Amino acid sequence: MRNHYRMIRGTLAALAVGIFALPALVLGGWAPEPDPVPTRWELDFEPGPLRLARIDRGAAGPRYFFYMTYRVTNFSGSDLIFAPSFDIVTEEGAIRRSGRDVPPEVTRTLLSELRNPYLEDQISILGNILQGIENAKDGLVIWPADSLETDSLTVFVSGLSGENKPYVVVDAKTGRNKRVMLRKTLMLRYETPGTLAGRGSTPIELVEKRWVMR
């Protein structure tokens, strides 16, 4: 029962932060859902495991980072521009964009340790993605781990779909209606009960994967 409650609480927190991460109040209830059948272009995205790395930075001392590999393939029928963004959200609502405050030597260390000659960092991977499985791309994303004491983590991946929908919210500062554009975004939710310290590179459990509008 406790785990069930934690799962519900984590999902609601992720949705609240992920879907409504803007200085406004939602007008008329929940945000729209993605179309049940894709109506716009969409890339095939295969996430690798989410892991924690402890990187020794010499005189600066050790520091923890979350990282994830993935493979993206274009079966859309036309060549596309691949420019994704990856946000990680803690149960407490803290949001981190991948790559920010990640020293270059951390990226180089993880690329070396993962031993995949086709693996690209999040800058190198930007650009055209051609059609077909032979043109699939392997990527690496990294976030600073600001806290090891959270019960859930949620990753939001945008830039995988051309679907978007307008939505009206009330601006919290002005009180006026405001039109925003929500994009189809992949949500990956992970359970992290207890502390993450000492777990090494053991994969963090993925408990939910679905599309949302964000």
Secondary structure as GFF3:
##gff-version 3
##sequence-region A 1 214
A	DSSP	alpha_helix	2	19	.	.	.	ID=ss1
A	DSSP	beta_strand	24	26	.	.	.	ID=ss2
A	DSSP	beta_strand	44	56	.	.	.	ID=ss3
A	DSSP	three_ten_helix	58	60	.	.	.	ID=ss4
A	DSSP	beta_strand	62	73	.	.	.	ID=ss5
A	DSSP	beta_strand	80	82	.	.	.	ID=ss6
A	DSSP	beta_strand	85	90	.	.	.	ID=ss7
A	DSSP	beta_strand	95	97	.	.	.	ID=ss8
A	DSSP	alpha_helix	104	114	.	.	.	ID=ss9
A	DSSP	beta_strand	119	120	.	.	.	ID=ss10
A	DSSP	beta_strand	127	129	.	.	.	ID=ss11
A	DSSP	three_ten_helix	133	135	.	.	.	ID=ss12
A	DSSP	beta_strand	137	144	.	.	.	ID=ss13
A	DSSP	beta_strand	152	158	.	.	.	ID=ss14
A	DSSP	beta_strand	164	171	.	.	.	ID=ss15
A	DSSP	beta_strand	177	191	.	.	.	ID=ss16
A	DSSP	beta_strand	205	213	.	.	.	ID=ss17
###
